[in-house]
Amino acid sequence: MALFGTNGIRGIPNENYYPDFYLHLSITIGNIIKNGKFAVASDGRKTVAVLKGAVLSGLTATGHDVVDLGTLPVSGLQYYCKVNSVPGIMITASHNPPEYNGIKVIGSDGLEASPELQAMIEKQYFEARYNEVGSNASGNQSYASWEHVGSVKYDYSAKDTYIEAVLSKVDVESIREKRLSALVDCSNGATYETAPRLLRELGIRTVALNSTLDSMFPGHNPEPTEENIKSTIEIVKNLGVDFALVHDSDGDRAVFISPEGKYLDGNYTMAIITMSRLKKGDAAVTPANTSDIFINTAKKIGVKVYITKVGPPLVSRKAIEVKARLAGEETGGIIYSEHQYGRDGAMTAALFAEAVAKYGLKSMLRSLPDLYYKRSKVNTTKGFEEIKRLVLEQKHTKADFTDGVKIYLNSTDWVMLRPSGTEPIIRIYVQASSKKMGEALIRKYGELLA
Ligand code: MG
């Protein structure tokens, strides 16, 4: 059984995973990553204490001192880990609904655990034997003797150094001069303090929405899809701000909204940052489901674009390999490597604001390819081999198997299908020359899989 999905271990506490699971998992992690020190942070989910108690116990019992950074975006934890060369554990289920929780393991380089490290943790977790009450044996995990167990210290200053680091990467003065206005929707998650503060430090008149930490996510589902944030889009249309942005619960994603209410996913954000920041000869990394809104914009400038399978850890590792300046996904998880090789919603927000200050959002959007892009999902009992066969039976000009199956219908329209890494569903992505065509494709492939 695999514990790690595309991005961490997630489930419903006391339903899928019990406290002893998180404890044994943390003992395993403490046995494998022998650093002596760990950093821990979380978002504001109801079950944070259940997981954090177990994580602190497992890590200190295996001899690690722990710095508890409190509520912090995962990108802030990753930055702390990178700068201080300590591994970390983030307690969050990212954009999943409130009943979920989970952990992300961060290496001392600030990156999410590699597939190799994840496999090692899973193997040792399942092979380990744990103590029975009254037994003196320590199973096959090692523990620190009582005088060598770790301590827990609290440090709530990580958010200050994190915001300063983000600000240091953009031209703050030129953004301030423009006296922009924005709305930021924190989805009641870990960015509730840092996101409004960052914008205000940039001199942006800021309206903050869903900016209290709330375990029930009363504003909306914390995954910033167009459907989930409809109420925010309506507010933006009537507000007259220069732009709006929405983070997911742990703050590694940011999506944007134009003053007219157009939803701008990661395809747009990457294109906009590319126009403002990238130069000929730079490298960029993105997975196979990304649209030409970004890819064509990058190629036009002379940026070399590398395509990977879908999955944040794969994207960030490829970005390191090719020394990419920018990397990211349509979901809004974007990496700016001068800052760090982890996806960072705050860095994305600052770069977007800088681009708006430099060129104006309207003129940048006008210069982008006019393409419709949509992500959807289908529940199906069909196996992926069968799905692949059905897809390849459809008329197409080219097929690509970088991740799942992708067929091109002509020079602009394509459909890509892949099994989800986190749920038992098939994801469908389409790019089309018109909304009508794109919606027809989503319908057609949904019916094909039913
Ligand atoms: Mg996230």
Residues whose N, C-alpha, C, O or C-beta is under 5 A from the ligand:
A	BS01	MG	S94 H95 D248 D250 G251 D252 R253
